[in-house]
Amino acid sequence: MRAQVNGTTRELTEGTSVAAVVELMGAPEKGVAVALDGAVVPRALWDTTTVPDGGVVEVLTAVQGG
Amino acid sequence: MDDPLIIAGREFRSRLVTGTGGAANLSVLERALVASGTELTTVAMRRVDAAGQTGVLELLRRLGIDVLPNTAGCRTSAEAVLTAQLAREALETNWVKLEVVHDEETLLPDPVELLDAAERLVLDGFVVLPYTNDDPVLARKLEDVGCATVMPLGSPIGTGLGIRNPHNIELITSRASVPVVLDAGIGTASDAALAMELGCSAVLLATAVTRAQDPERMAAAMRCAVEGGRLARLAGRIPQRFWAQASSPGL
């Protein structure tokens, strides 16, 4: 199946969790948040939330700014 | 003199809020932050793979500076609300500097989207610090929906044009019951001092320090300017006169 991860189409295996996508992105341990299809996925639900086919995932962190 | 800045019940000794954008590297940023004396500093939220620079959170934690996530880059209320919710999740703070700009050329706030986002975020439990136009009516409306501060611009972001409409800033500070933070447009120390003299409770700046030739020294200048302007405001300036008035006794 395919999903959009931070604007790029990625081939993911069926049942891939949000936690697995975060790891795939090489995101830092702390200071990261995830939105799936336009809604925040709380960290506590990363392991149990699976990315659906055609899902849109955004993995964000804090950078210098403002 | 004990004169803390209080925003939403949190006390700050420093009245200078800084941004972290524009610094050449983290070491320059660190020296500037320390010299500024700031206790509250903004960060932006970006995609992990496009982040480029990392380590800013660790730096702020090490320096004991509170993080204020912003919604920079958002053009609509919906985008800003989602970005604020992501920042709350990532950084474990319900404080947000709300920015909803209309276009890239001016980076001026979109008042309609801004007010809508402010209202939604307040209802969602956020402490909202909105970056707004120097419009006394909009400032009042932002306060009415429950914002913790109002943060009018002096001039557009990054221009260093100073405070273009001091009278509007004074209109805002004269009737606000939340702290007014002059946000954007500061070019040099006198601009920061003027903001405080006009009754602002604090100044938020980034570019003026991070892109100065010597960021650390400019940060120290801003710290002094904010303190000086605050003292002058509290001291009460003399009225302006048309004709001279001798300060020495007559012969």
Chai-1 contact restraints between the chains, C-beta under 6 A:
chainA,res_idxA,chainB,res_idxB,connection_type,confidence,min_distance_angstrom,max_distance_angstrom,comment,restraint_id
A,N6,B,R47,contact,1.0,0.0,6.0,A-B,restraint_1
A,N6,B,D49,contact,1.0,0.0,6.0,A-B,restraint_2
A,M25,B,V48,contact,1.0,0.0,6.0,A-B,restraint_3
A,A27,B,V48,contact,1.0,0.0,6.0,A-B,restraint_4
A,G31,B,L57,contact,1.0,0.0,6.0,A-B,restraint_5
A,G31,B,A90,contact,1.0,0.0,6.0,A-B,restraint_6
A,V32,B,A90,contact,1.0,0.0,6.0,A-B,restraint_7
A,A33,B,L86,contact,1.0,0.0,6.0,A-B,restraint_8
A,A33,B,E89,contact,1.0,0.0,6.0,A-B,restraint_9
A,A33,B,A90,contact,1.0,0.0,6.0,A-B,restraint_10
A,A35,B,L86,contact,1.0,0.0,6.0,A-B,restraint_11
A,V40,B,Q85,contact,1.0,0.0,6.0,A-B,restraint_12
A,V40,B,L86,contact,1.0,0.0,6.0,A-B,restraint_13
A,V40,B,E89,contact,1.0,0.0,6.0,A-B,restraint_14
A,V59,B,V48,contact,1.0,0.0,6.0,A-B,restraint_15
A,L60,B,M45,contact,1.0,0.0,6.0,A-B,restraint_16
A,L60,B,L86,contact,1.0,0.0,6.0,A-B,restraint_17
A,T61,B,V48,contact,1.0,0.0,6.0,A-B,restraint_18
A,T61,B,A51,contact,1.0,0.0,6.0,A-B,restraint_19
A,A62,B,V43,contact,1.0,0.0,6.0,A-B,restraint_20
A,A62,B,L57,contact,1.0,0.0,6.0,A-B,restraint_21
A,V63,B,A44,contact,1.0,0.0,6.0,A-B,restraint_22
A,V63,B,R46,contact,1.0,0.0,6.0,A-B,restraint_23
A,V63,B,A51,contact,1.0,0.0,6.0,A-B,restraint_24
A,V63,B,Q53,contact,1.0,0.0,6.0,A-B,restraint_25
A,Q64,B,T20,contact,1.0,0.0,6.0,A-B,restraint_26
A,Q64,B,G21,contact,1.0,0.0,6.0,A-B,restraint_27
A,Q64,B,Q53,contact,1.0,0.0,6.0,A-B,restraint_28
A,Q64,B,V56,contact,1.0,0.0,6.0,A-B,restraint_29
A,G65,B,G21,contact,1.0,0.0,6.0,A-B,restraint_30
A,G65,B,V43,contact,1.0,0.0,6.0,A-B,restraint_31
A,G65,B,A44,contact,1.0,0.0,6.0,A-B,restraint_32
A,G65,B,A72,contact,1.0,0.0,6.0,A-B,restraint_33
A,G66,B,G19,contact,1.0,0.0,6.0,A-B,restraint_34
A,G66,B,G21,contact,1.0,0.0,6.0,A-B,restraint_35
A,G66,B,T42,contact,1.0,0.0,6.0,A-B,restraint_36
A,G66,B,A44,contact,1.0,0.0,6.0,A-B,restraint_37
A,G66,B,N70,contact,1.0,0.0,6.0,A-B,restraint_38
A,G66,B,A72,contact,1.0,0.0,6.0,A-B,restraint_39
